[in-house]
Amino acid sequence: MGSGISKKQSETPPCPTKRKNKKDAHHLKSLTEHTEGINAMCMSPDGSTVVTVSEDTTGRLWDTKTEECVGLLQGHKSYITSVWVTERYIFTSSADKTVRKWNLESGACIKTFLGHISNVNRVICSGDLVFSSSYDKTVKCWHADTGECLRTFRGHRLSVTPLLLVSDSSRGAACDLENNDDILISGSADSTAKSWGMNSNECLVTYKGHAGAVTCLAVDGKGKTLFTGSADSTIRSWDLLTGAPIKTFTGHQGAIIQIQVVNKLMYSCSADHTAKCWVVEFGDCTRTYKGHKHTIHSLFFQEGLLFTCSGDSTVKVFESKSGTCKRTFTGHCGPVNCFTVTQGKLYTGSHDASMRIWNCTKLRDDEDDIYNNIQENGRAKK
């Protein structure tokens, strides 16, 4: 989530005006080893380690059992923009024009990927392949072990950020350069998305129609429909293979920051301070989630609950069907840029340079408990 902000802007902001707020009962711990804002975080596949990356040019490894810092990623020369974690390795992208590969257990830097000529905005990985997008208008494909640049995808006219792989990886197979069915999607500030075949450097389809930067990407479960979110406040759906436009989802009043497709529904969050739920087939908005007072930076749907984090320094959890806010996690002194959820705990990373850990159990029971108490009190009065 690095944005190329200045050093002055990246300084940890002061806490909001001091208020006599009660301590959040769900707050478990604050970890403050980072010295500048946390831009992104990722959970290891086994759930044992959280990795955070920061404006302070470092990454940190946190043990989810001991809740302590167990590793330091040092080597980048500028702020780190994104992170991807596999079973054994960590991959990070940075404004220093590089991608780095690290050992998940020791935190040692194993390889530096050199070739981009400007900020690297995003890194993703599949099997032995690593993909990176850059402000230099290109996407590169690297061999994860050797660091060799295998492909450079050129065609965008401006900076490239979001990346999406559509491949057999969803069924357990890693992306393959020789597999014509594996497709890479990129989104750019030039208002387009592009698809690329793995067995060549050629652009397969350009998805044109947005009037602003393409900020996020998603695909349906069948891998046939592409969804693009844009700074023009709309989401569009496309036939992934032909590029034919299908629908335009309108209703947000600010840039689309992230989208997640879950079966027949799509969830989106925006700079307009709201999140929305859409029916993919018809393009109808069925629910608007309100309550945040600033841009919603990220969302995550899980088992009927929608988690959102915002520039208003909070994380909220909504019941997805009713839109009811089940819980608000309050305590950070700056925008919450990222979060991850596992085993009943919520981990949040903020511009205030801290990672906080919260208890996020019994989210579905809060309202039930209140209702039961009301019922019992009513019976007692009778």
C-alpha positions in Angstrom: 0.0 0.0 0.0 3.0 2.3 -0.4 2.0 5.5 -2.2 5.2 7.4 -2.7 4.4 9.9 0.1 7.0 12.2 1.3 9.1 11.7 4.4 7.3 14.5 6.1 3.9 12.9 5.3 5.1 9.5 6.4 6.0 10.6 10.0 3.8 9.1 12.6 0.9 11.4 13.2 0.0 12.6 16.7 -2.9 10.9 18.5 -6.2 12.5 18.0 -7.4 15.1 20.5 -7.2 13.4 23.9 -10.6 12.0 24.9 -11.6 10.2 28.0 -12.4 7.0 26.1 -12.8 3.8 27.9 -10.1 1.2 27.0 -11.3 -1.1 24.2 -12.1 -4.3 26.0 -11.2 -6.3 23.0 -7.7 -4.9 22.7 -5.1 -7.5 23.6 -1.6 -6.1 22.8 0.3 -3.3 21.0 3.5 -4.0 19.2 5.6 -0.9 18.5 8.9 -2.0 17.1 8.3 -0.3 13.7 9.4 3.3 13.7 7.2 4.5 10.8 3.8 3.5 9.3 2.9 0.0 8.5 1.9 -0.3 4.8 0.9 -3.9 4.4 0.8 -7.3 6.3 0.4 -10.9 5.4 -0.2 -14.2 7.3 1.9 -17.3 6.7 -0.1 -20.2 5.2 0.1 -22.1 8.5 -1.0 -19.1 10.6 2.1 -19.1 12.7 3.6 -15.9 11.5 2.4 -12.4 10.7 4.7 -10.3 8.4 4.4 -6.5 8.4 6.2 -4.1 6.1 6.8 -0.5 6.7 7.7 3.0 5.7 10.8 2.5 7.8 12.3 0.3 5.0 12.0 -2.9 7.2 9.8 -5.9 7.6 9.1 -7.7 10.8 8.1 -11.3 11.6 5.7 -11.8 14.5 5.0 -15.1 16.2 1.2 -15.5 16.6 1.6 -17.7 19.7 4.1 -15.6 21.7 2.9 -12.3 20.1 6.5 -11.2 19.9 8.8 -10.0 17.1 10.9 -13.0 16.0 12.6 -11.6 12.9 13.7 -8.5 11.1 13.9 -8.0 7.3 16.6 -5.5 6.6 18.0 -4.5 3.2 15.6 -2.4 1.3 16.7 1.2 0.8 13.3 2.8 0.7 9.8 2.1 2.0 8.2 -1.3 1.4 5.0 -1.3 -0.6 3.7 -4.9 -0.4 4.4 -8.4 0.9 3.6 -12.0 -0.1 4.2 -15.0 2.0 4.5 -18.7 1.0 5.2 -21.8 3.0 9.0 -21.1 3.2 9.6 -17.6 1.8 8.6 -13.9 2.0 8.6 -11.6 -1.1 8.6 -7.9 -0.7 8.4 -5.0 -3.1 9.8 -1.5 -2.5 10.2 2.0 -3.7 13.9 1.3 -4.0 13.0 -0.4 -7.4 13.6 -3.9 -6.2 11.9 -7.1 -5.1 13.5 -9.2 -2.3 13.1 -12.8 -1.3 13.6 -13.7 2.4 13.7 -16.9 4.4 10.5 -17.1 6.5 12.2 -18.9 9.4 15.3 -16.8 9.7 14.4 -13.5 8.1 17.6 -13.7 6.0 17.6 -12.0 2.5 18.1 -14.8 -0.1 17.8 -12.9 -3.4 17.3 -9.4 -4.7 15.4 -9.0 -8.0 16.9 -6.2 -10.1 15.4 -4.8 -13.3 12.7 -2.3 -12.6 13.7 1.3 -13.1 11.2 2.9 -10.7 9.1 2.1 -7.6 7.8 -1.5 -7.4 4.2 -1.3 -6.4 3.1 -4.9 -5.9 4.5 -8.4 -5.7 2.6 -11.7 -6.0 3.9 -15.3 -6.3 2.8 -18.6 -7.7 5.0 -21.7 -7.4 8.4 -20.9 -8.9 7.2 -17.6 -10.5 7.2 -14.1 -9.0 5.3 -11.2 -10.6 5.9 -7.5 -9.9 4.2 -4.3 -11.0 5.9 -0.9 -11.2 5.6 2.8 -11.6 7.9 2.2 -14.6 4.7 1.1 -16.5 5.8 -2.6 -16.7 5.1 -5.9 -15.1 7.9 -8.4 -14.7 7.9 -12.2 -14.2 10.9 -13.6 -12.3 12.2 -17.1 -11.5 11.7 -17.3 -7.7 15.0 -19.3 -7.1 17.4 -17.7 -9.6 16.1 -14.2 -9.6 16.2 -14.2 -13.4 13.7 -11.9 -15.2 11.8 -14.3 -17.5 9.3 -11.9 -19.0 8.7 -8.2 -19.1 5.1 -7.2 -20.0 5.0 -3.8 -21.7 2.0 -1.9 -23.0 0.6 0.2 -20.2 1.1 4.0 -20.6 1.2 4.8 -16.8 2.1 3.2 -13.5 0.9 -0.4 -12.9 -0.3 -1.5 -9.4 -2.9 -4.3 -9.0 -2.0 -7.8 -10.2 -4.2 -10.9 -10.5 -3.4 -14.4 -11.6 -6.1 -16.5 -13.2 -4.8 -20.1 -13.4 -5.0 -23.6 -12.2 -3.5 -22.4 -8.9 -7.1 -22.2 -7.5 -7.2 -26.0 -7.9 -3.7 -26.6 -6.3 -1.5 -26.2 -9.4 1.2 -23.5 -9.6 1.2 -21.0 -12.5 3.1 -22.4 -15.5 4.8 -20.3 -18.2 4.0 -23.0 -20.8 0.3 -23.2 -19.9 -1.8 -21.1 -22.3 -4.7 -21.2 -19.8 -2.7 -19.3 -17.2 -3.4 -15.6 -17.4 -2.0 -12.5 -15.7 -4.1 -9.4 -15.3 -2.7 -6.0 -14.5 -4.4 -2.7 -13.7 -2.9 0.7 -14.4 -3.3 4.4 -13.8 -3.9 4.7 -17.6 -7.5 3.7 -16.9 -7.1 0.2 -18.4 -6.6 -3.4 -17.3 -4.7 -5.8 -19.5 -4.4 -9.6 -19.7 -1.2 -11.4 -20.6 -0.5 -15.0 -21.6 2.2 -16.8 -19.7 3.9 -18.2 -22.9 4.7 -14.8 -24.5 5.1 -11.2 -23.7 2.1 -10.2 -25.7 -1.0 -8.5 -24.4 -4.1 -10.7 -25.0 -6.9 -8.2 -24.2 -7.1 -4.6 -23.1 -10.1 -3.8 -21.0 -11.1 -0.2 -21.8 -14.0 1.8 -20.4 -13.0 3.3 -17.1 -12.4 7.1 -16.8 -9.9 6.8 -14.0 -7.0 4.6 -12.7 -7.8 0.9 -12.3 -7.1 0.4 -8.6 -8.2 -3.2 -7.9 -9.0 -6.5 -9.6 -11.0 -9.6 -8.9 -12.4 -12.7 -10.8 -15.4 -14.9 -10.3 -15.0 -18.5 -9.0 -15.2 -19.9 -12.6 -12.4 -17.7 -13.8 -14.6 -16.3 -16.7 -15.6 -12.8 -15.5 -13.1 -10.1 -14.6 -14.1 -7.3 -12.2 -12.2 -4.0 -12.2 -12.5 -1.2 -9.6 -11.5 2.3 -10.5 -10.8 5.8 -9.3 -13.8 6.9 -11.4 -16.0 5.5 -8.6 -17.3 2.5 -10.6 -16.7 -1.2 -10.9 -17.0 -2.9 -14.3 -17.3 -6.5 -15.2 -15.9 -8.0 -18.4 -15.7 -11.3 -20.3 -12.1 -12.2 -19.2 -11.2 -13.9 -22.5 -12.7 -11.5 -25.0 -12.7 -8.2 -23.1 -16.4 -7.6 -23.9 -18.0 -5.3 -21.2 -20.8 -6.9 -19.2 -21.9 -4.5 -16.5 -21.1 -1.3 -14.8 -21.7 -1.1 -11.0 -22.5 2.5 -10.0 -23.3 3.8 -6.5 -20.0 4.7 -4.9 -19.1 8.3 -4.7 -15.4 7.9 -4.4 -12.5 5.8 -5.7 -12.9 2.0 -5.4 -10.1 0.7 -3.2 -10.7 -3.0 -3.0 -13.2 -5.7 -4.2 -13.9 -9.3 -3.2 -16.1 -11.7 -5.1 -17.8 -14.4 -3.0 -20.0 -16.8 -5.0 -22.8 -14.6 -6.5 -22.0 -11.5 -4.4 -19.3 -8.9 -4.6 -18.1 -6.6 -1.8 -16.4 -3.3 -2.4 -14.9 -0.5 -0.3 -14.3 3.1 -1.3 -12.9 6.5 -0.6 -16.5 7.6 0.0 -16.3 6.0 3.5 -18.6 3.1 2.7 -18.5 -0.5 1.7 -21.2 -2.1 -0.5 -22.6 -5.5 -1.4 -23.6 -6.2 -5.0 -25.4 -9.0 -6.8 -22.9 -9.9 -9.6 -25.5 -11.2 -12.1 -27.7 -8.1 -12.0 -25.4 -5.3 -10.8 -27.7 -4.3 -8.0 -26.4 -2.9 -4.7 -28.2 -4.9 -2.0 -26.4 -3.4 1.1 -24.4 -0.3 2.0 -22.2 -0.5 5.1 -22.0 2.8 6.8 -20.2 4.2 9.9 -16.6 4.9 8.9 -15.6 8.5 8.7 -12.7 8.2 6.2 -11.5 6.1 3.3 -11.9 2.4 3.8 -8.5 1.0 2.9 -9.3 -2.8 2.9 -12.1 -5.3 3.4 -12.4 -9.0 4.0 -15.5 -11.2 4.0 -15.6 -14.3 6.1 -18.5 -16.5 7.2 -21.2 -13.9 7.1 -19.0 -11.0 8.5 -17.5 -8.1 6.6 -14.3 -6.6 8.2 -13.2 -3.1 7.1 -10.3 -0.9 8.1 -10.2 2.8 7.6 -8.4 6.1 7.6 -10.5 7.0 10.6 -8.2 4.8 12.7 -10.7 2.0 13.3 -11.7 -1.4 12.1 -15.4 -2.3 11.9 -17.1 -5.7 11.6 -20.5 -5.8 9.9 -23.1 -8.5 9.7 -23.1 -8.9 5.9 -26.8 -9.5 5.4 -28.3 -6.9 7.7 -25.5 -4.4 7.5 -25.4 -4.1 11.3 -22.1 -3.0 12.8 -21.2 -5.8 15.2 -18.1 -4.3 16.6 -15.8 -1.3 16.2 -12.1 -1.7 17.2 -10.8 1.6 18.5 -7.3 2.5 19.7 -5.0 3.3 16.8 -3.7 6.9 16.6 -3.5 6.9 12.8 -5.1 5.4 9.7 -5.4 1.6 9.7 -3.8 0.5 6.4 -4.1 -3.3 6.7 -5.3 -6.2 8.8 -5.5 -10.0 8.9 -7.8 -12.3 10.8 -6.9 -15.8 12.2 -7.9 -18.1 15.0 -10.2 -15.5 16.7 -7.6 -12.7 16.6 -7.5 -9.6 14.5 -4.1 -8.1 13.6 -4.1 -4.4 12.5 -1.3 -2.3 11.0 -1.4 1.4 11.1 0.2 4.6 10.0 0.9 5.2 13.7 3.7 2.6 13.3 2.1 0.0 15.6 0.5 -3.4 15.0 -2.3 -4.2 17.4 -3.8 -7.5 18.3 -7.5 -7.8 19.2 -9.9 -10.4 20.3 -12.5 -10.9 17.6 -14.4 -13.9 18.9 -18.1 -14.0 19.7 -18.8 -11.4 17.0 -22.1 -13.1 16.1 -23.2 -13.3 19.8 -23.1 -9.6 20.7 -26.6 -8.8 19.5 -27.9 -12.1 20.8 -26.6 -11.5 24.3 -28.1 -8.0 24.3 -31.5 -9.4 23.1 -31.4 -12.2 25.7 -30.6 -9.7 28.5 -33.5 -7.5 27.4 -35.8 -10.6 27.3 -34.7 -11.7 30.8 -35.1 -8.2 32.2 -38.5 -8.0 30.8 -39.5 -11.3 32.4 -38.1 -10.2 35.7 -40.1 -7.0 35.7 -43.3 -9.0 35.1 
